[in-house]
């Protein structure tokens, strides 16, 4: 055991290294000082959008630095060090928030919400675990926690160091602060710019103001939207007056993950997808089916698929997690629950993406739900997707649609997941009679692209995304061609556009929607919608908000409005 005196001697020895190595000490001092300046000024000037992250952003004069310097110069040592450390930690937290904003805009098309979005970080961890394995997810989580702590600690150390340098010569520092303040005010008043940006920067103030507004808007929206959710155009409609024109039909509402307008119109992906839509339209026509297609503007982008599903089926604009919770807890009549309410249909959900309890079943009015573990699948996962769409559809046929002992028609909600990010590996179609328990997909999965190779490569992501949409559309339309009857009505659509790395920074939020049926009367009911014939909507086909679909659909098929009010 080392005696305390020996420990003190060693500490004293290491502390005296500057005297023994003065040149090295000067290099370290200057390096630490310059690094502290770059960190602090970089954080003060950092934008919260990736497209704005360029050098000109970091050659501006931050007004917050001038105010901070003035405050620190006015304080005695202990309060000054405490304030500097606190300000540095806060600046580190703001830097983390800016990075979160960048990533949320990149993946979800909106900034990070300080009130609502923490729960999505858990979903992000689950996504990484499902896509690249639990070990990678655990390592990434631990690494991120360490990184957050380091950013805040290093930023605090940097501001404390700069505050110490500032008070070494208070007279000179005060003069310099006054000069910098005068320059900032002059540049602000005169609107002086460099590279198209104001030289006088107040980035931090603007960021904090924007965050405060978003928080206030989020808190206010809860009460406002709760009242909206309690109002329902068809809330008091008697069962006999709901969808009378679809009685006797097997109605299917199918969502294709990430099936967005970019898949149909982006030059990098559209050729393959459009060929698939044309081929599928021709095959369905040969089988006696007709289709009409249009566009819906989704309430979400890049992810959070449940927001798109709930917006479509509730007829409400559900664009936040808070709104989603409000809707799920309400008595608002979902489009799928309409069929349950009539008593004229059996209702079922096919949910291969659900791997735990799903209380939303009640809101959607589903008598029975099949999750990832209830369809008999024994094959491999395809990254996040628990099973190929073709298998999920065949399981739906085997378990529900193909039953001959049913005394009612069937209404089904199906969520297809093979086109979910990261689009690797992608399943391939096999013979429908060869599906078995899904083991046939073992070799296909093993030979596919690795998620880690695709997710970081924009070109590969676009290519594989397009291929995944082709697969999902083919699986669904082949199922309809094979198993559809004169009484089958299929409504299918995308839930949102893919992330901006695939769809582009200026992509719309539009998704394709199609209605397919053999009975010509079904499509005659929507003739006034002016949708495009076939599975590919024309570029100038009508574009509606996704939240308007429920009411339009219900009215088209004979439902009589009887409103309830909040």
N, C-alpha and C positions, 0 to 999 in steps of 0.2 A: 504494500500500500504506500502511495506517495504522500509524504508529509505535506501539510498546508504550506509550510515555508518553501518547500521545493516547488510547489505549484505556483506560488506567487513569484518565485524567481524566474520560472519559465515564461509566465505571462509578461513579466517586466522585460525579459529578453526579447520576446517577439514584438513588444511595443516599441522597443528601441531600434527596430530595423531601419527606420527612416534616417536615423543618424549614421548608421553604418553604410547605407546605400542611398545617398542623397539624390543622385541622378535618377535612379529607378523610382524613388519616391515622388520626384517631380513629374515623371511620366505618368505614374499611376494617378496622381492628384489631378493633372490636366485631363486624363482620359475619363476619370470618374465625373469630373465637372462638366466636360463636354457631353458625356452620355446623359447626365442629369438634365442638362439644358435641352437636348434633343428629345428626351422622353417627355418632359413637361410641356415644352412648346408644341411637340407633335400631338400630345393628347389634347391640348387646348385648341388645336386647329383641325383635329380629325373629323371628317364628315361621317355620316351614318348611312351612306350609300356607296356601293362598290364602284359604280360608274363615275363617282365624284372623287375617287381616290387617286389623285395625281399630284405631282410635285408643286404646282402653283398654289395648292391649298396650304402648303406648309411654309410659305415665304411671306405670310401676312403678319400683322402686328396685333396680337390678341389683347383686347382691352382688359380681360380678366386678369392677365399677368400683371398689368400696371396697377390695378386695384389691389391685387394680392400683395404686391411689393410694398405699396403704401401702408397697408394694414400691418404687415410684418414689421416694418420699420418703426411703427408706433408702439410696439409691445415690448415689455421686458422679456428676459430670456425664456423662462419656463412657459408662459402663455404663448410666446412666439413659436417655440418648438412644438407645443401641443397643437396650435392652429395649423402649422405647416404640415405636421403628420396627418392631421384630420383632412386637410385640403388635398393632400397627396393621395390618401386612400379614396376620397370621394372622386378624385380625378381618375383613379384607376377603375372605380366602379362605373364611371361614365364611359370610359374606354370600352369596358366589357359590354355595356349597354349598346354602344355604337356598333360593336361587332355583331351583337345579337340582331340589331336592326338590319344590318347588311345581310345576314344570313336569312332572316325571315322574309325580307323583300326578295331575295334571290329564290327562295324555295316556296314561299307562300304568297308573294305579291303584296305584302303589307308589313309595316313595322312591328316590332315586338310590343306586346301589350303588358305593361308592368302589373296590371291587376289580374289578368286572365290566363296568361300564356305560360306560367311556370309549370302547369300540369303537362304541357306539350313536350317539355324536356324529358319527362319520363317516357312519353310515346317515342321520342327520338331515340332514346336508349334501346327501347324494345325493337324499333326498326333496325338499328345497327346489329342487335343481337340476332334477329331473324335473317338479316341479309348477309352478315359476315361472321356470325358466330358469337357465342356468349363471352369467350375469352377476349376477343377484340372489343366488344362492348364494355366489358369490365375495365380493360386497360385504358380505353378512351375516356371512360367516366373518371377514373382515378387521375389520369393525366390532366383532364379539364379542371378538376377540383384543385390540383396542385398549381396549375397555370393561373387560375383566378386568384388564389392566395398570393402567388408570386407577383402578379401584376400590381395588386393593391399594395403589397409590402414594398416592392421596389419603387413604386411611384411615391410612396410616403417617404422613403429614404432619400429619394431624389429631391423632393421639395424641402426636406429638412436640411439637406446639404446646401442647396441654393440659398435658403434663408440665413444659414450661418455665414456664407460668403457675403451676402448682402449687407450684414451689419458689421463687417470688418472695418468698413469706412462709411459710416452713416451719412456723413456730409456729402461725399461723392455719390453714394447710392440715392440719396434724396434728390440731388440735382438731376441725376440721370432719370429717375422716376418722373420728375416734373417735365423734363424735356420729352420723354416718351409719351406722357399724357397729352402734352401740347400737340405733338405730331399726330397722335391718334385722333384727337378732336378735329384738327385741321383736315386730315384726310377724310374723316367722316362727313364733315360739313361740305367739303368740296367734291365728295364722291370720287376720290382718287382710286383708280383701279390698276391692277396688274394681272395680265392674262385673263381679263374679263371678270375678275373678282375684286371686291373692295379690299383695299389695303388694310383698312381699319376693321378688324375682325371681332365679332361678338358671338362666335360659334357656340360657346358653352351656354351663354344666356339663351340663345335661340333654341338649343337642344333641350334645356331644362324647361323652357316655356312650352315647347311642343309636347314634351312628356306630361307636363302638368295639365295641358288641355286634353290630352288623350285620356288621362286618368279621370278627369272630371267628366268627360263625355261618356266614358265607360260606366261610371257610377250613376250618372243621370239616365243612361239608356235602360238600366235594369227596370226602373219603375215604369218608364214610358212603354217599353216593349211588352212588359207584363200585361198592360191594358190592351195593347194591340192583339196579343195572343188570345185574350179572352173574347175578342170579337171574331165572328165567323159567319161568312155569307151562307154557309150550309149547316150551321150548327144546330138549328132546330128543324131541319128538313125531315119529314117522316120517312121511314125506311122505304115505303112503297114508291116514293118520289125520287129516289136516288138511282142513277144510271139505269133507267128502265130499258134503254135501247141496247144494253149489253147483256141482258138476261139470257142465260143459257150459254154464254160464251166462256171459254177458258182464257182469262186475261192474265198476261205476264208483263210485269214491269222489271226490266233488266237494266242494270247500270254497268257500263264498261269502264273500269278504272282508267283515269287520265286520258280518256278519249276526247281530245279537244279539237278545235278548229284548225290548229296547226298541222294535225295529222292529215287533214284533207287538203290544205292549201299551201303549206310550206314547201318550197321547191325541193328541199332536201329529203322530205319524207313522203310527200303527196303522191308521187308516181306509183309507188308500190301499194299504198293504201287505197288510192283511187282505183287501181286495177282490181284490187280485192273487192271493193264496193261494186264495181261494174260486173265482175264475174258472179258475185253473190246475188245481185239484182236479177241477172239473167237466169241463174239457177232457180231462184224463187219464182220467177215468172213462169218458167217451164213447169214448176210444181203447182202452179195455179194461184200463187200469192201475188198481191200488189202491195206497193209501199209508197208512202209520202214522207218527206223529210224537211226539216227546218232547223233553226238555230235557237238555242237558249243561252242567255248570259248567266253564268254560274255565280253563286255567292262566294265561292272560294277559288283559289288558284294554287296550283302546284302541290296541294296536299289537303289534309283535313276533309277527306271525302265525305264524312258524315254530315258536314255542313251542306254539301251539295245534295245529298240524299234527302235530308230533312227539309231543305228549301223547296225542292221539287214536290215532295209529297205533302207538305203542310200548307203550301200556298203562302208562306211567310218568308221574309228575307232573313235567313239565319246565317249571319256572317261572322259570329263570334261564339266562343265556347259558352259564354254567359247566356246568350240568346238560345243556344242549343239546349242548355239545362232547363231554361224557362219553358221552352216548347215541350220538351219531353215530360215535364211535370204537369202540363196543362191538359185540359179536356178538348183542345182544338182537334177537329176532325181531319185526320190524315187521309190522303187519297186511297191508300190501301185499306184503312179502317172503314171507309165507306162501304166496301164490299162485305166486310164482316157485319156491319150494322144492318145491312139489308136482310141478313139471314139466308140469303139465296146462294151464297158461295161458301165453300171451304177455303180457308186462307192459310198459306204456308210461306215460310221464308227459307231460302237457300243461301247460307252465309259462310262460305269457306274461309273468310277472313276473321271470323269470330272464334276466339280461343278461350273465352271465359264467360262468366255470366253476362247476359245481355238484357237488362231491364227494359230497354227500348221496345221490346216485343209487344208490350201492352199498347204503347202509343201507336204503333204501326198496325195494330189490329190483326196480328198473326196468330192463328190457332196453334200452330206448330212451327218451330224453327229448327233447322238442321245446321249445326255448327261444324267446325273443321274436324271434329272427332266423331261425328255421327253419320258419316256417309260411307263408311267402310273403306276409306282410302288407306292403302299400305305402301304406296310408292314414296319417292323422295320429294322433299320440298323444293320448290324453285325459288330460291332466295326468300323474299318475304312471303310469297304466295304459297299457301299450304298444299295446294294441288292444282293441276292444270284445269283450265276452264272446261275443256272437253269432258274431263272426268266428272266435274261438278254437275254439268248438264246431263250427263248420262245417269248420274246418281239421282238427280231430280226426276228423270223419266222412270227409273226403276222404283223409286220410293213413293212417288206421288202422281206424277202426270200420267203414267202408264197404268195406273190401277183401274181395274174393271168393276170393282165393288163399290164405287162411289155413287151416291145418289144426288150429288150436287155438282155443278161445275166448279172449277178451281181458279182462285186468284192467287198469283205467286209474285213474290218479290225476290229477285235474284241479283246478287252482287258478284260480278266476275272480277277476279283479281290478278290474272296472269299478266296484265299490262301495267302492274304496279312497279314503280321505281324499285330497284335500280335496273330493271329490264335485262337481267342476266342471272342465270341462264334462262332461255325462253323455251317453252315446250314446243313440240311439233305435233301435228295431227297424225293420229294413227287410225287404223280401222276401228270403227265403232264397236264391232264385234270382238275386238282384241283388247278392250280396255281392262277387263277383269277387275282386279283389286288395285290397279294402278302400278303394279310392279313393272309393267311394260315400259314405264318412263325412266327406269334406272339408267340405262345407257344414254338416253337422250339428255338427261340431266348431267351426267358425267362428261359428256362431250361438248356441253354448252360453254359459252363464255363465262368467265369468272366475274362476279359482281365487283370485286376490287379493281379489275382491269377496265371496266366500263364506267363506273361511277365517277371517276376522276377525268375522263376523256370526253369532251363535249361532242366531238364528231362521232365517236362510238356510241355515245348515249343517244344521239339523234337517230342513228341508223338502227340501233336495237329497239328503241322506242317504237319506231315505225313498224318494225317486224312484229313487235308484241301486239300492236293494234290489229295488224293483219291477222295474226293468230286468233285473237279474241273474236273479231268479227266473223271469221271463217267458222270457228267453233259454234257460235250462236246461230248463224244462218244455216249451217249444215244440220244442226239439231232441228231447227224449224222445218227444213226441207224433209228431214227423215221422219219426224214425229208429229209435225203439225197436222191439224185436222181442219175441216170446214168451219169449226167453231173456235179455232185458236186466234187470239188477238195478241200480238206482241208489240209492246212499246219499249224501245231501248234507246239509251242515250249515254253520253259521257257525264261524269260528275264534275270534272274540272279540266283545265289545260295542264300539260306537264310543266315542270319547273322552267324558269326563264333560260337556263343553260341550254334547254332543248327548244322551247317555243320562241325564245327571243325576248329582249328587254321591253319591246313595245307591243307584245302580243295582246290580243283581246282576251276576254274571259269567256268567249263563246264556245259552246259545245254542240255537236250534232245531236238531233233527236229524230227518231223515225217511228212510224206506226205501220205495222205490217199485218195483213189479214187476207183470207180467201174470200170472205163474204164482201161483195162490193158495197153493201149498205154501210159497212163500218167506215170505209174511207169516204163515202158520200157525205157522211155526217160532218166531216172536217173540210169539205171542199172550199168553204169560205175562208179557210185559213191561208189559202194560196201557197201551200207548201209545194216543194218540188217532187215530181214523180220519181220513184226509185229511192235507193238508200243513200245517195249523195246529195245533200242540199246544195242548191245553186248559190253562188257567191252573194247574189242579191235576194236570196230567200228571206222571208220575214225573220226578224230577230226579236225575241221577247225576253223579258226578265224571267229567270227560272221560277220565281215565286208566282208568276201569273199562270203557270201551266195547270195547276190543280183546278182552278175555277173554270178555265177555258175547256178543259177536258170534261169536267162534270156537266157543264152547260151543253156542250156538243152532243153528249149522249143522254140528254133528256132530263137531267136533274133540275129540280125546282128550288130556287133559293128561298130559304127561310132563315134570315139572319138572327144571330144572337149578338148582344153588345157587351162590352167590357164594363 
